[in-house]
Amino acid sequence: MIKYLLTTGCTFLFSVGFLYYLIQNSNFLPIGTGGYEWVNILVFFFMLVIAAICFFSLVIFGIRKIFFKEIPEGIQIKRSLKYSLLLTIGLLVVYLLHFYHILGFWWGLGVLIVVILALFVI
């Protein structure tokens, strides 16, 4: 458990620190002279997804550790990683739908919450 928490926490801190460095860097812009800088955009979103997975994993593991004490730690770690990955992919899909003007962000977030609740009920 300590190895999992330390690895996830260090990964989260590194990705947030690197994102902060990139945001403060004046050369790291999404739009260059010739158009979009896709490398900068992809690096930013990759680090953002890694940070979100680590954050949600730590939060879900903490909640599961409090409420499900009788379940072994290995199963709790696997389930927290699975739920955090699904939640991060769901938020990424909601953001992409908002980015392409298919669905508003708040409507997409509402649909995501309904889908998550339906998965737990059904």
C-alpha positions as CSV (number, residue, x, y, z in Angstrom):
1,M,0.0,0.0,0.0
2,I,2.8,2.4,0.8
3,K,4.5,1.7,-2.5
4,Y,1.2,2.4,-4.3
5,L,0.6,5.7,-2.5
6,L,4.2,6.8,-2.9
7,T,4.3,6.0,-6.6
8,T,0.9,7.6,-7.3
9,G,1.6,10.7,-5.1
10,C,5.1,11.3,-6.7
11,T,3.6,10.9,-10.2
12,F,0.9,13.3,-9.4
13,L,3.3,15.9,-7.9
14,F,5.7,15.5,-10.9
15,S,2.9,16.0,-13.5
16,V,1.4,19.0,-11.7
17,G,4.8,20.5,-11.2
18,F,5.7,20.0,-14.9
19,L,2.4,21.4,-16.0
20,Y,3.0,24.5,-13.8
21,Y,6.4,24.9,-15.4
22,L,5.0,24.6,-18.9
23,I,2.2,27.1,-18.2
24,Q,4.8,29.6,-16.8
25,N,7.1,29.1,-19.8
26,S,6.5,31.9,-22.4
27,N,7.7,29.6,-25.2
28,F,5.1,26.9,-24.5
29,L,2.2,28.3,-26.5
30,P,-0.6,26.3,-28.2
31,I,-0.6,28.6,-31.3
32,G,2.6,29.2,-33.2
33,T,3.4,31.2,-36.3
34,G,2.2,28.5,-38.7
35,G,-0.9,27.4,-36.8
36,Y,-1.5,25.0,-33.9
37,E,1.5,23.6,-32.1
38,W,0.2,20.0,-31.8
39,V,3.2,18.8,-29.9
40,N,2.6,21.4,-27.1
41,I,-1.1,20.6,-27.0
42,L,-0.6,16.8,-26.8
43,V,2.1,17.1,-24.1
44,F,-0.2,19.4,-22.1
45,F,-3.2,17.0,-22.3
46,F,-1.1,13.9,-21.7
47,M,0.3,15.4,-18.5
48,L,-3.2,16.6,-17.5
49,V,-4.6,13.1,-18.0
50,I,-1.8,11.6,-15.9
51,A,-2.4,14.1,-13.2
52,A,-6.2,13.5,-13.2
53,I,-5.8,9.7,-13.1
54,C,-3.4,10.0,-10.1
55,F,-5.6,12.5,-8.3
56,F,-8.8,10.5,-8.8
57,S,-7.0,7.3,-7.9
58,L,-5.8,8.7,-4.6
59,V,-9.2,10.1,-3.7
60,I,-11.1,6.9,-4.7
61,F,-8.5,4.8,-2.8
62,G,-8.9,6.9,0.3
63,I,-12.7,6.7,0.2
64,R,-12.6,3.0,-0.4
65,K,-10.1,2.5,2.4
66,I,-12.4,4.3,4.8
67,F,-15.7,2.5,3.8
68,F,-14.4,-0.9,2.7
69,K,-11.9,-2.0,5.4
70,E,-12.6,-5.7,5.1
71,I,-11.6,-5.9,1.4
72,P,-7.9,-6.7,0.7
73,E,-5.7,-3.8,-0.3
74,G,-4.8,-5.4,-3.7
75,I,-8.4,-5.4,-4.8
76,Q,-8.9,-1.9,-3.5
77,I,-5.9,-0.6,-5.5
78,K,-7.1,-2.3,-8.7
79,R,-10.7,-1.0,-8.3
80,S,-9.5,2.5,-7.5
81,L,-7.3,2.5,-10.6
82,K,-10.2,1.2,-12.7
83,Y,-12.7,3.7,-11.4
84,S,-10.2,6.6,-11.8
85,L,-9.3,5.6,-15.3
86,L,-13.0,5.4,-16.3
87,L,-13.7,8.8,-14.6
88,T,-10.8,10.4,-16.4
89,I,-11.8,9.0,-19.8
90,G,-15.4,10.2,-19.1
91,L,-14.2,13.7,-18.3
92,L,-11.9,13.7,-21.4
93,V,-14.8,12.7,-23.6
94,V,-17.0,15.4,-22.1
95,Y,-14.3,18.0,-22.7
96,L,-13.8,16.8,-26.3
97,L,-17.5,17.0,-26.9
98,H,-17.5,20.6,-25.5
99,F,-14.4,21.5,-27.6
100,Y,-16.0,20.4,-30.8
101,H,-19.3,22.2,-29.9
102,I,-21.3,19.0,-29.9
103,L,-22.5,19.3,-26.3
104,G,-22.1,21.9,-23.6
105,F,-19.7,21.1,-20.8
106,W,-22.3,21.2,-18.1
107,W,-24.8,19.1,-20.1
108,G,-22.0,16.6,-20.8
109,L,-21.0,16.5,-17.1
110,G,-24.7,15.9,-16.3
111,V,-24.9,13.0,-18.8
112,L,-21.6,11.6,-17.4
113,I,-23.0,11.7,-13.8
114,V,-26.2,10.0,-15.0
115,V,-24.3,7.3,-16.8
116,I,-22.0,6.7,-13.7
117,L,-25.1,6.4,-11.4
118,A,-26.8,4.1,-13.9
119,L,-23.7,1.8,-13.9
120,F,-23.8,1.6,-10.2
121,V,-27.6,0.9,-10.0
122,I,-27.9,-1.5,-12.9
